[in-house]
Amino acid sequence: MVDLHNVLEPLMLILDLKSVM
């Protein structure tokens, strides 16, 4: 199974990058 944290962390990073741009 995939750890939710491992999936959410990169997603949060991507969202942060998008919100900055």
TIZAKE-910079 format. One record per residue (C-alpha): residue number from 1; residue in one letter; x, y, z. Coordinates in Angstrom, 2 decimals, decimal comma. Example, Ala and Ser with C-alpha at 12.3 -4.5 7.8 and 13.67 -1.06 7.14 Angstrom:
r nr 1; rest A; px 12,30; py -4,50; pz 7,80 .
r nr 2; rest S; px 13,67; py -1,06; pz 7,14 .
***
This chain:
r nr 1; rest M; px 0,00; py 0,00; pz 0,00 .
r nr 2; rest V; px 1,06; py 3,57; pz -0,62 .
r nr 3; rest D; px 1,58; py 5,85; pz 2,37 .
r nr 4; rest L; px -0,74; py 8,83; pz 2,20 .
r nr 5; rest H; px 2,03; py 11,08; pz 3,42 .
r nr 6; rest N; px 4,26; py 10,04; pz 0,53 .
r nr 7; rest V; px 1,50; py 10,94; pz -1,92 .
r nr 8; rest L; px 0,29; py 14,12; pz -0,24 .
r nr 9; rest E; px 3,71; py 15,66; pz 0,29 .
r nr 10; rest P; px 4,60; py 15,97; pz -3,43 .
r nr 11; rest L; px 1,07; py 17,12; pz -4,20 .
r nr 12; rest M; px 1,36; py 19,88; pz -1,62 .
r nr 13; rest L; px 4,70; py 20,90; pz -3,13 .
r nr 14; rest I; px 3,14; py 21,08; pz -6,59 .
r nr 15; rest L; px 0,21; py 23,13; pz -5,30 .
r nr 16; rest D; px 2,61; py 25,52; pz -3,59 .
r nr 17; rest L; px 4,55; py 25,97; pz -6,83 .
r nr 18; rest K; px 1,34; py 26,60; pz -8,78 .
r nr 19; rest S; px 0,05; py 29,11; pz -6,24 .
r nr 20; rest V; px 3,36; py 30,98; pz -6,39 .
r nr 21; rest M; px 3,29; py 31,24; pz -10,19 .
***
